[in-house]
């Protein structure tokens, strides 16, 4: 090891194996080779390249890793992620097939959140949203350094690359015109900031686990009645979409839900054979969801026990 002198930083000796690994990276782990080291691309800028698909493709692509999907690309320190954003209206004629399809989308997926009914986030209509105005610049964009200084910013424990992803996507969400059906005014921008700063731990964990070329985190929603999304729900959906999540919304009634907040150019609508207004989650699906929730609770308890 070379000792530092004066104000110079201490240099570390590279091993032969380390230098060899760099050479291998140049050959195997570059561009669109499809072979990547774990977390190799974590500092790349994420660009969502949302797919337009048929319903059958939706069921198939849901299982595929990002690197195997059409439209995946790595270039110029950017990674283009082909994600899914779809609403499924109605049910198949064979209701057992419908439940089987939904169950298959959930059962074998680890990085998934399943929501049984909406709304799933309560609205916060307090005046505290106005207190965030000082973190916006003259053009209405966020000053990310000021956001990190907020007492409400509690994401310091996340990897730096994950914090950067969240902040950049937060700014992208606020600066994207036409994503929501209502104007992007300062009050709504502050609501967006407040909602993402208070994002549930379960979403943050999925983002932390997201190694871009591989398994894409997923949000699956079942909306079997006339319940609608809150503005906070729409904000979370739009944010997760920009981060790269796959999102599916099953609506057997065909009632409007996502249409009431997000522009339809951002998602597919698949229409199945029949509409059903008196349908409850099947016991099989409930058992699958309960088993996954129990497994997740046990994992958290196990990790807490050994801390």
N, C-alpha and C positions, 0 to 999 in steps of 0.2 A: 504494500500500500504506500502511496506517495504522500508524504506529509505536506500539509498546506503551509504556505509562507505568506506573511503579511496579511493582506485582506483577501487573499485568494481562497476559494472554496476547496475543501478537501476532495481529491479525486479518488475514485475507486477502481481497483484493478479488475479488468474484464478477464474471465476465464476463457480457455479455448472452446469449451462447450457452449458458452454464451455467444461467442463470435460465430460459431458454426450455426447456432440456432437462428441468428440474424440472416445468414446466407440462405438457410432453408426457407425462411419467411419470404424472402425476395422471389423464390421460385414457386412455392406452393400456396402461400397465403395472401395473395395479392389479387386485386380486382374482382372479377366474377368467377374465380376458380371454383367456388362452392366449398372450399376447404378453409376453415378459419379456426384460429386458436380461440379458446374461451375468452370472451370479453375483448377480443382484438379490435372491434369496431365501436367500443363504448364511447369514444370521444368524437365519433363522426356525427355530422348533422343529419337528423332524421327528416326525410321528406316522404310523406304518405302518398302512395300511388294507388289510390283506391280502385278496386276492381268492379267492373260491371259484369254480372254473371247471370246465368239461369238458376232456377231453384235447385236443380240437380247438381250443378257445379258448386253452389253454395254448400250443399251437404258434403261434397267431396273435398273441396278446398279447405273447409274448416279444420281438417286434420293435417293439412300440409304445412311444413315449415316454410318460412318466408323465402329462403334461398331456392326453393323448388317451384315457386309460383311465377307465373308469367309477369314480367314487369320488374322483377327484382334486379337491382343494379347497384354497383359500388364504383364510384368515381369521384375525383376531386374532393376527397374527404367528406363525401356525402353518401348516404345509403338510402336507396329508394325502396320503401317497404310496400308491397302489394297487400293491403289489408281489405277487410270486408266490412261493409256497413249496410245492413239489409233489414227490412221489415217483411214479415210473412203474414199476409191476411188470410183468414179462413183456415180450414182443416182439410185433410185428404178425405176422400169418401170413406175409406176404411179408417175409423178413428183409432184402432189399435196400431196401425202403421204410423199415424201422426205421433202418438205417444212414444213409439219406438224410435222414431227419427229424433225427437227432442232428447230422449234419454241417451241416445248414442252420442249426441253433441256434448253432453255433460259428463257421461260416465267415465270416460278414459282421459279426460282432460284435467291436468293438475292446475294449470294457471288460468282458472276460470272463476268468475263470480256469477252466481245465478240469482236473479231477483224474481220473486214469486208474484209480486203485484206492484202497481205504481199508484201514487207517487212513492219514491224511495228516499227523497230528501225533503225536509221541511223548509218552507220559505222563511227567510230572515228579512223582515221588513223594517228593521230598526234603522235609525238615522246614522248609525255608526259607519255605514258605507261612505258617507261624505268625508269622513276623516282620512280617507286614502288618497284624496285629490293631490296631496303634495308629492306623491311618488310618480306622478305622470309629468312628462315634459310638455313643452309648448305644442308639440304635434299630437299629443294624446297617447304617446307610447310610454311604456313603463321604463323607469330608471331601475334596472335590476339590482344595482348596488344599494339603492334606497330601500327596495323591497326586502333585501336581506337584513337590513337594520331594523325592520319593524319588529315589535315585540310579539306580533302574531306569527312571525316566521319561525317555525319550529322544525325545520327539515335539515338542520345541520348534521344530524347523525347519518343521513343518507350519503352514499358515495358522491363525490364532487361531480362526476359525470351525470349522475341521476339528477342532482340539484340543477345542473345546467340545462338538462333536457326539460325539466318541469318549468323552469323560468323562461326558456326560449319559447316553448310551446304556449305558455301563458301569454307571452307578448304576441305570438302569432295569432292566438285566439282573439285577443283584443284588437288587433290591427287588421283582421280579415273582414272586409265588407261583404255583406250578402249571405253570410253563413246562417245568421239568425233572421227571423222574419220581422223583427223590430229594430229600430235604429240603434246604432252603437254610440249611445250618449254617455256622458261621464258617470251618471248615476249607475247605469248598467255595467260600465267598465269596472266600477268599484265593487259592484256585486260579484262580478266574475272573479276579481282578485280575492275577495273575502271567501268565496266558495272554494277556490282551489287551495288557499292557505289553510282551510279547515277540512281538506280532503280526508276521507276515512282511511284508517290505517290499512285496510284490506287492499285498497287501490295502490297505495304507496308500496306495499310489499310486492305486488305484481310488477310494478314499474321497476323496482329494485332488481327483480329476478329476470328482467327482460334482456336477453342476449340476442340482439337484433336479427341475425341471419337464421335463427332457429325457431323455437316454439313461440308463437305470438300470443300474448295474453288476451283473454276473451271476457266479454260481458254478454250474458244471455238473459233476456228479460221475457217474462210471460205476463201478458196483460189480458185477463179473461173477462173483464167487466168494463164499465164506462169510465173508470179512473183515468186521470190525465197526469202528465208530467208537470212538475213545478218548474219555475225558471231555473232553480238550482239544478234540477235534474237535467234540463237541456244543456246547461253549462258543463256539467260533468260529462255528459254524452259527447258533446262537441270536443271537449278537451281530450278525452280518452281516444277519440277518433284521430285527432291530430298527433297524439303520441304514437299511434300505430296499432291500437287494439282492434281486434275483430269484434263487431257488435251485431247481435241478432235480436230482433224484437218479434216474438210470436204473438199475434193478435187474432184469435179465432173468431172474434166478432166482426172484424174488419173496421171497427171504429177508428176514428182519427186519434193519434197520440203524438207521434214524432212530427207529424205534419203541422202541428200547432206551435212549433217553435223553431224548427230547422228547415232550411230551404231544401226542397225535394231533389235538387241536383246533386246533393251530397250522398244519397243513399238509393238503393234499389227497393222496389216494392214487388214482392212475389205474391201472386193471387192463386190460392188453392181452390179445390172444387166446390166447397160449401162453406157457409157461414154458420156459426153455432153460438147462440146467446146464453145457453144454460150448460156450461161446461166447467168442470172443476179439474184441478190437477189430478192425474191418475195416481193411485196408490204406489205403483211401481216407481213413478217419477219422484214422488214425495220421499220414498224410501232411499232412492239414489241420492237426492239432495241432502237428506238427514245424515246419511252415512258419510258423505263428503264433509259436511259441517262438523260431525263428530271427530273425523280424522284430523281436520285442521285444528280443532280445539286441543286434541291430544298432542299434536306436534308442538303447539305453542306451550302447553304445560310441560312437555319434555324438555324443551329448550330453557324454559324458566327454571326448572328444577336444577339444571346443571350450570346455571349462571353463577 
